[in-house]
Amino acid sequence: MCGIVGYVGKKSALPILMEGLKRMEYRGYDSAGIALIQNGKLHIQKQKGKVEDLLKLINHGTPLPDAHIGMGHTRWATHGEPNDVNAHPHTDCHNEIAVIHNGIIENYLALKTKLLQKGHQFRSATDTEVVAHLIEEIYKSTPHLFEAVRLAMKEVTGTYGLVVLSSHEPDKIIAARMGSPLILGIGEGENIVAADAAAIIEHTRQVVYMGDGEVAEITADGVTTKTLKDVEITKMVEELTFDLDEIEKGGYTHFMLKEIHEQSESIQNAMRGRLLEEEGDVKLGGLDGVLEKILNAPRLIFAACGTSWHAALIGEYMLEQYAHISVEVEYASEFRYRNPILSKNDVVLLISQSGETADTLAALREAKSQGATAVGICNVVGSSIARESDGGVYIHAGPEIGVASTKAFTSQLTVLALITILLARRKGMSREEGRALVWELKRVPGKVKSILSNTGQIEYIAGEFKGMRNFLYLGRGYNFPAALEGALKLKEISYIHAEGYPAAEMKHGPIALIDEQMPVVFIAPNDRTHEKIMSNIQEVKARNGRVIAIVNEEDKNITQMADYLICVPQTTDLFSPILSVIPLQLLAYYIAVSRGCNVDQPRNLAKSVTVE
Ligand code: G6P
């Protein structure tokens, strides 16, 4: 969602802000804007479209001054259509205060009504503009911007990552956070604020994560942080652990393709240092404090969204089969509003790549408010879900830039497999069985590599089917959620309608749709449902359907039935979706590319959904 970056220091602010916005493009957005202060005056440029378009406007239209303080924003529209006026920054009546914002101001109508009565004049249809006018109103009787912003945000309900500039105090940036991430980059004689570490890493590795209900004053020389209740707080400085090349394309045409190809390594990173081969066991330090709770819980509840929800479904299969623990999987958005009945013995596991998804974060808070234990399975280190959980496991996939999640998914599955082995061993799984699983898990990255070393067949199939308007994805057992994920990948990036189903459910509806215009992707490895899925393939063929089958090598039976085959190596059932999803990611990728779609930034989608 919206990207935010602010800079104050000795350097020229504009290139730093533009570069920061470029780095956050992957989050998804529809317009972009910049505000700078020079000679006691605010200078703003903003418009609908890409950062590139904004750059052209600045280079070929009215130039911006060479300032040393400023902020930039990419907007993902919520209130008011994407257009030049609704783009951020928004200003007060006199263009002296500028505001950029990620989130939603829920009480904006009530605030706007009051401010209109006081004579404020609004230009946009956004909720954000209300904040600029509210600060203006309070600033009339409060001498300091820091204080005015703090008091204003006390009147606001909703979520915000907010950055404010005023031409009256041209040496400082004020930032406030409630629900939407903000990170402060601490440099020497310069400081940065951003919604995302990707906009900071080039300048400094030293960061401070702002917490909810905190307001910060940022100057070139330092940062002061207070709570909304006016209590000064000392924040811990932490170090960013990823490298710049991890957020660059490294020779690939798209981030998504790069991230698909990184999976052998990212899966290895998810298990690095965590396998106890001899003992047939697993070590997950982040769970030490909550392990007893998990082992004694009457059930485990997963809450997640999107691709992470699919990972949770596979986690359910893993934990029920191997650790004999009852598991429920919830859409985080439904869980939080359904009045879930929880007790202090329940454990809720939140799966989130970004660790910032608004619904998943709210599910965590709901679980904790009812006394349950919250365990986070996140990728982004220091993210809100990671910090607010009672315990957790990082998946260590590295930065994922492509909007459609790929490597985070397979790393989530790897971590879920680790958790399964850990719990299963404590619930009676023998050392030998544990060893066999650990041994096979170690071989998974090599098997991933072999799939990725031969993608020609998948590219060819993509070419054959790129003109289709619908797809069906079918799988059973562990590979039913993989079918859901395959369908999601295709619709996210190619805009082709696709549905995933448990293969046996096809007979209860989708079979009515089968004809030569509805290709069916079967995930059919040699597992205990193999015979059954072969019957399902027959049923499709009998109705002139065209079948693409993901199979294990040398599956002679399916070779005779399917129209197109994609081979993946065989593995133990619980690891099977880690392998089968890779051709599905590639199929979606190649189809989308051949249709000319922007695979890294698909229309309307955001990488990190920080609004409900
Ligand atoms: C968005 C992204 C998806 C992601 C989902 C959940 O919809 O586009 O790729 O799966 O959010 O995100 P999370 O960061 O919580 O895993």
Residues whose N, C-alpha, C, O or C-beta is under 5 A from the ligand:
A	BS01	G6P	C305 G306 T307 S308 I351 S352 Q353 S354 G355 T357 V403 A404 S405 A606 K607 V609
